[in-house]
Amino acid sequence: MINYIKKALSVSLTDEEIYKEIIHYEAKLGGRLFGKIPSNHRREFFCLDEHTWVWYEETLDKNGKRHNTTVRYDVRPNGIFKVHENLTHRRLSDEELKNFYLAVRLYGQKIPKELLKLVPANS
């Protein structure tokens, strides 16, 4: 996805700030793929690199305390592994694999169209 934006904007993405901005925007878009995001809630889903996907959720409870969870999906030749809170590292179950596939497919269908809206018409 980043290479797509780099090519579309003809911008060098060696600049860390530009890279972070694009990833942040892409993450927000990805979080919206799974329905309405409740108030006091943040959800992100994005492709970090060719082998890594990230799901992040954050909520504020009634006392204003922040709760978050991060799940990283490592795509490897021998399977897709789920790393939850950097602690557990396990292969996806059949159901999780199906859901991950559907999420990535939906991401691939919708996110590039959204990102294209950032590209000036005369580029």
C-alpha positions in Angstrom: 0.0 0.0 0.0 2.8 2.4 0.9 4.5 1.7 -2.4 1.2 2.5 -4.2 1.0 5.9 -2.4 4.7 6.6 -3.1 4.2 6.0 -6.8 0.9 7.9 -6.9 2.3 11.0 -5.2 5.8 10.7 -6.6 7.1 11.5 -3.1 10.2 10.0 -1.5 8.9 8.1 1.6 12.3 8.2 3.2 10.9 11.0 5.2 9.7 9.4 8.4 6.9 11.9 9.0 5.3 11.3 5.6 5.5 7.6 6.2 3.9 7.9 9.7 1.1 10.2 8.3 0.2 7.7 5.6 0.2 4.7 7.9 -1.9 6.6 10.4 -4.5 7.6 7.8 -4.5 4.1 6.3 -5.0 2.6 9.8 -8.0 4.9 10.5 -9.5 3.9 7.2 -8.9 0.2 7.9 -10.6 0.5 11.3 -13.7 1.8 9.6 -14.0 -1.3 7.5 -15.7 -3.3 10.3 -18.6 -1.0 11.0 -19.3 2.1 13.0 -16.8 3.0 15.6 -18.5 3.8 19.0 -17.7 7.0 20.8 -14.8 6.8 23.3 -13.4 4.1 21.0 -10.5 3.9 18.5 -10.0 1.1 16.1 -7.2 0.7 13.5 -6.4 -2.0 11.0 -3.5 -1.7 8.6 -0.7 -3.4 6.6 2.6 -2.4 8.1 4.8 -4.2 5.6 4.5 -7.2 3.2 4.5 -9.6 6.2 2.7 -7.7 8.9 -0.8 -6.6 9.6 -1.9 -4.8 12.8 -5.3 -4.6 14.6 -5.5 -2.0 17.4 -8.5 -1.2 19.6 -8.7 1.4 22.3 -11.6 2.3 24.6 -12.2 4.7 27.4 -14.2 3.4 30.3 -16.8 5.4 32.3 -14.0 6.6 34.6 -11.9 7.8 31.6 -9.4 5.0 32.0 -7.9 3.9 28.7 -7.9 0.2 27.7 -6.2 -1.1 24.5 -5.2 -4.2 22.8 -2.9 -4.8 19.9 -2.9 -7.9 17.7 -0.2 -8.4 15.0 -0.6 -10.9 12.2 2.6 -12.2 10.8 2.2 -13.7 7.3 4.8 -16.3 6.7 5.3 -19.1 4.1 4.3 -21.7 6.6 1.2 -19.9 7.9 -0.3 -16.8 9.4 0.5 -16.3 13.1 -1.3 -14.1 15.6 0.8 -12.2 18.1 -1.5 -10.8 20.9 0.0 -8.0 23.1 3.5 -9.2 22.0 3.0 -12.3 24.3 1.4 -15.2 22.5 2.4 -16.3 19.1 0.2 -18.9 17.5 -1.0 -20.1 14.2 -4.5 -18.8 13.2 -7.4 -21.3 13.6 -9.4 -22.1 10.5 -12.1 -19.6 11.5 -9.6 -16.9 12.2 -7.9 -17.6 8.9 -11.2 -17.2 7.1 -11.9 -13.9 8.9 -8.4 -12.6 8.3 -8.7 -13.4 4.6 -12.0 -11.6 4.3 -10.6 -8.6 6.2 -7.6 -8.4 4.0 -9.7 -8.8 0.9 -12.1 -6.0 2.0 -9.1 -3.9 2.8 -7.6 -4.4 -0.7 -11.0 -3.5 -2.3 -11.7 -0.3 -0.3 -8.5 1.3 1.0 -6.8 1.9 -2.4 -9.9 3.8 -3.6 -9.9 5.9 -0.5 -6.2 6.6 -0.8 -6.6 7.6 -4.4 -8.8 10.5 -3.2 -5.6 12.0 -1.8 -3.9 12.2 -5.1 -4.4 15.5 -7.0 -6.3 15.1 -10.2 -3.4 16.4 -12.3 -0.8 13.9 -10.9 
